[in-house]
Amino acid sequence: MTGCLDFTRDDPEVAQLGMGAAALRYQRMGYAVLGLGVGSKRPHSDFKHGVSWATRDQAMPWWLWRTEPLAGVGIATGQVNQLVVIDLDLKHGENGVRNFGDFLVQASAVGVMDCTVPMDTEVSTPGGGWHIWLRTPAGYAVPSRPGILPGVDIQGDGHYVVAPPSRVWVDSDQGSALLPYRQVNGCPCEPPWAPAWFLRWIEQAQATGTDHGKTGVPLPDVEQLKQTGLERGSRNTTLHRLACSLFRRLPDNAEGYRVAMGELELVLAATDMRGFSRAEVDRTITSAREFVRRARRDGEAAWDQSIYGRR
């Protein structure tokens, strides 16, 4: 580890909190963090609402890591931390590192600009892949794009990444080993800005994977639905899921509502509306907005009760 994640042997926070000392460092950098299971990429069992419990409250590391010093550290991606992470995997026969590199070369060849991505802040993963951290503008809705390229995921709103120096169990032909995430370049305190062309690309490109952190079902693709409309027989369900995904990504204010409705109206304009009344459309959208609001409120209330009740 380098820079802001350097620790000395006599660091009192390490002695008391173990991996929680890193969680505190990330919070002091301004990040909302969450606890992960020991040796696992999944949220800690006490984080019943997953990434929605990510917090900058520095009471949390003392609540969790004082009794679970080997628990991992997760960093929420998306608007909450102004962070997007390019997740390059080497698994399932795909080489995400090579595929992303090939994409950058091809994009530069056919475009009118140099399509490069600054890789100043890099983390090596135990599976041989890489995480590239990039800063995004305040208030920018960062879409997650699982499988945007073979072996390449974009981690944005509603997701998180495992952060150094967390360790996870990795299986191989020789058995299982507990291996760390390592900061190999730069410092998480100052990730470079995501280029404008890159943000446009992740907004417009169609993801080929699934939202593994949620239902395992591909999220509705708003750009595709603007062309095809909602399919008869699943219009209500798809509209509800699409509205939920938009309201989750956007601020809960008048401007966020205006942007979400603008996207939904374009989808509805391409939809065969026979038998699908405006009243039903409005009820579905209102239900989705209230569902997202309720989930946020419940998560915040449960977090407050859990952490402050156990201090």
Secondary structure, DSSP 8 states (H G I E B T S, - for coil): --GGG---TT-HHHHHHTTHHHHHHHHHTT--EEEEEEB-SSB-TT-TTGGGG-B--THHHHHHTTT-TTEEEEEE-BGGGTEEEEEE-EETTEEHHHHHHHHHHHHHHHSSS------SSEEE-TTS-EEEEEE--TT-----EEEEETTEEEE-TT-EEE-TT-EEEEEETTEEEEEE-EEEES-TTS--B--HHHHHHHHHS---S--TTTTSS----HHHHHHH---TTSHHHHHHHHHHHHHHHS-SSHHHHHHHHHHHHHHHHTS--TT--HHHHHHHHHHHHHHHHHHHHHHHHHHHHHHHHH-
